[in-house]
C-alpha cells in the first residue's frame, strides 16, 4: 500500500465534493440522534405532562435502537452493493434519510402518547440505519484518504447537533421538528449529486469494469471474507506530488 502523508490525505478529503455531501447527510442522521438525546425527554414531559422519570424512560427508547439498527443499516448497504454496486448503496442511503425525515414530520403531528412512542421508535431505527449506510459509502470516496474523509464526515454529526439544537432553542417544538424533518428529506436528495470515480451514481453514470468485477465477483461464489476497497496507488502518488 502506497503511503500518503497526513497533510496530503486531509487536503484530498477536504477538496472532494462527495465528502461534504456526506458531511451534510451525516449531520442529518447522527446530528439528529444527538439532538433527540437532549430534547426527547423534555418534549415528552411538556407535551404529555409526564413525570421526569417517565419521560426519560420513554426517551431512552430512542437510544436503544442503537443495539441493532445501525448495524442493520450497514448490512443492508452491503447487500445492496452486492446486487447493484454503489448505486445500491446510494439508493439505500436515500431511502433511509427520506423515511427518517417523514417520520420526524409524523412525530411532530402526533398528539397521542402511544402513537408518538411508536413513531419515535421507527424514526430512530431509520436514523441509526442512515448512520450505518453513510459509512458504507465513505471508504469508496477516495481510498488513500479514507481516514481524513471519515473524520470530516463524522464531524458533520456534531455540526448537525449544534445546528438543530439552535433550532430547538429558538423555535417551539412543533416548528423545530418540522424544520428538522424538512432538512433531513432535503439531505436525502443530495445523493443525486454524489459521484464517486469508477462507480455509478444514484441515477446516472456506470460502474467501471473493475467495480463491476468487484461487486459481481465475476459470477464466483460469495466469499466469506469481507472485501474492502483496494487503495489506488496512482492516486496516492498524485497526492504526494501535489503536496511536494
Secondary structure, 3 states (H helix, E strand, C coil): CCCCCHHHHHHHHHCCHHHHHHHHHHHCCHHHHHHHHHHHHHHHHHHHCCCHHHHHHHHHHHHHHHHCHHHHHHHHHHHHHHHHCHHHHHHHHHHHHHHHHHHHHHHHCCCCHHHHHHHHHHHHHHHHHHHHHHHHHHHHHCHHHHHHHHHHHHHHHHHHHHHHHHHHHHCCHHHHHHHHHHHHHHHHHHHHHCCCCCCCCCCCCCCCHHHHHHHHHHHCCCCCCCCCCCCCHHHHHHHHHHHC
